[in-house]
Amino acid sequence: MITQDVKAVLFDLDGTLIDSAPDLGAAADKMRTDRGMPSLPLESYRHMAGAGARGMLGIAFGIGPDHPEFADMREEFFRNYESCMTQRTYVFEGVKQLIDSLVERDVAWGVVTNKSMRFAGPLTKGMPLFSTARTVVGGDTTPHPKPHPAPLLEAARQLNVKPIECVYVGDDLRDMLAGKAAGMGTVAATYGYLGTTDVKEWGADIHIETPLALLPLLRFRVPA
């Protein structure tokens, strides 16, 4: 239980609100098939979806940032992803109901992601879920991405709430580190891309196995 009154709930994007692994995997797999290589199943990519281009190219081609062609291939991946980013991506079960409940309570909510605004902007504008989000902060909105607290502090500033009045929900250790450093309550979402990761070592205030499990664990301030 997070005992302070909560005025805003902030969420990571990929693996927390939406499952973007199908489109991320498709963008990388197209690069394989364009080169005459056999397609890989989605499950080959899923566990690395949270690592973005680095993770997808690592699975598709076994290369990392030190590879001489990595920068060019990353841009190719980005172009592929831009062309398909909402074709297969879907909202996790229970997320819409969670967001609807926050809106009904007049609790501000928003997104803080390490996805650059090149992708986070069009993606959130293209999905109905985000029509009520009061802020979307990307990985390049501030000088430092997560695990630095700067993006979370910027979101709180945009929402005009104190960090201690915010809760941050994410599915990565970086999310918990950023939330702690920002002085926010932290919630580890275990239903996304975690696989066998032991989230108990992350030091989160709360662990949730489904999105709707969050609501009973928060205390919301009653509007004056």
N, C-alpha and C positions, 0 to 999 in steps of 0.2 A: 504493500500500500504506500502510495505517495501522499503524505499527510498535508502538505501545503495546498492552499486553494489554487486551482489551475485555471488560468484565463486563456491559455493558448496551447494547442497541441501541434507540434511540428513533426513532419515525417520525412524519412529518406524516401526515395522514389522506387528504384529498381529493387525488387526482392522484398519490399515492404508494402507498398500500395499496389504495384503492378508487376506482372510477370512479363518482362520484356525479353526473356531468353529466346523465345521462338524467332523474333525478328533479328536479334543480335546474331543468333546462330545462322539464320538464313543469309545475312549479309556476308558473313565469313565463308559460308559454304558455297555461295555463288562464286567467290574468288577461286575456290577449288575447282568447281565444275567449268568455269571459264578457262581454266588451264588444263582441262582434260583429265582432271583427277576425279576419283569417285567421291560421291557425296557421303557425308558422315551423318549419323542419326543425331537428332536434337539432343538426346541425353548425353552425347559426347561433349557438348558445349555447355549444358545447363550449369554444372557446378562451378564454371568459371565466368558466369554471366556478370557477376558483381565486379569483375576486373576489367570490364570494357574491352577496348580494342586490344590491349596487351593480352588479356586472357583469351579472346577469340582467335587472334592470330597465333597464339601459342598452341592452341588445340588444332587449328586448321593446318598449320605449317611447321609447328615446332620451332618457331623463332621468337626471339625476345628483342627488347629495345636496342641491344648491342649489335643486332644484325644490320649489315650495310643497306639492305633494302627495306628495313622496317618502316622508316618514315613515309616512303612512297606507298607501301602496302597499307599502312594505317590510314592514309588519306583515301585510298581506294575503298577500304572498308567503310570509312565515314560516308563516302558518297553512296555506297550501296545501302547503308543503314538509313540515310536520309530519305531514300526513295521508298522505304518499306516500314518505317518505324512504328506505324500504327496498324499494319495489316494483320498481324497475328498477336500482338500484345493485348493482354486482357487484365482486368482488375481482379485481384484475388477475392475469393468468396468471402463475404462478410464486410469487405471494406466499404462498399457503398452504404450499407446500413450504419456502419460506424460513423462515417462522415455525415450522413443525414442526422444522426443523433447529436453530433457536435453542433451542427447548424441549428437544430431545434433548441439547443441549450444556449444559443448565442455565444458559443465558444469559438474563438478565432482559430483557424487552422491554416497550415501552409506546408510548403515543400522545401526542404534543404537537401540538395543532392550534389554529388561531385560530378555529375554529368554537366558538360559545358552548356551554356545557354543556346548555343547553336542547335542543340538537340532538345534540351529540356523545355525551351520556349515553345517550339512548334508541337512537341509531343503533348504538353499539358494543354495547349490551346486546342488540340485536335481531339481530346477525349472529354466527354461530358462530365466525368467525375470532378474535374478540376475547375468547373465554372464557379464554385463557391470558395475556392482557395483565395486567401487574402494576400498571399505572398508566394513567390517561387524564386528561390535563391539557388543559382547554379554554382558549379565548381570554379567558374571564372568571374563570378560576381564580385568577390573580394580578392585581395592579393594572395590569400592562402586558402586552399581547400581543406576539408576535413582530413586528418584529425585536429587541425587547428580550430579553435572556437570561433574564429572570425565570421564564417558564414551563418552560424547560429545566432551570434550576437547581432548581425545585420538583420536577420529575420525578425528578431525581437524588437529591434529599433523600428522596422517598418510597420510592425503591428502595434507599436506604442505600448508594449508591456515589458515588465522587468524580466530578466532571465529566470529568476527564481519562480516566476509565475508561469513558466513554460515547461512542458514535457517534450522530450525528443524521443521518437520511436524509430529504430533502425535495425538492420540485420547484419551489421558488420562491427568488428571491434573499433574501427575508426569512428563509427557513429557514437559509440559509448564514450570513447576518449574525448571527442569533441563536446558531447553533452555535459560530461563531468567538468571539463575545463571551462565551459560557459556558465556553470552554476545551475544547470537545469536538471530536472528529474530525468532519468534515463530508463528506457524500455527496450529490451531486446526482443525482437520478433523472430521466433524460431520456425516459422512456417514457410520461409522463402527459399533461399539458395544455400542454406547452411550445411546441409548434408550431415556429416558426422562431427562437425565442429562442436567443441565443448564450450557453450556460451557461459557456463558458470564461472569461468576464469575472467570474464569481461568486467565484472564488478557492476553490472546493471542493477538498478533499484528494483526492477520488475522484469520477469520473463513472461511472454504470452505465446501460447500455441495457436491461437486464432485471433483475428483482428477484434472481434466483438468481446474477447476476454478483457480488453483494456478498460472498458467503461466502468465496471464495478470496482476497479482498483484506483480510480481517481476521485478526488473530491473537488467538485466544481463550485466556484464562488457564485452565490445567488445574486443576480443583477439587482441593483438598488431600484 
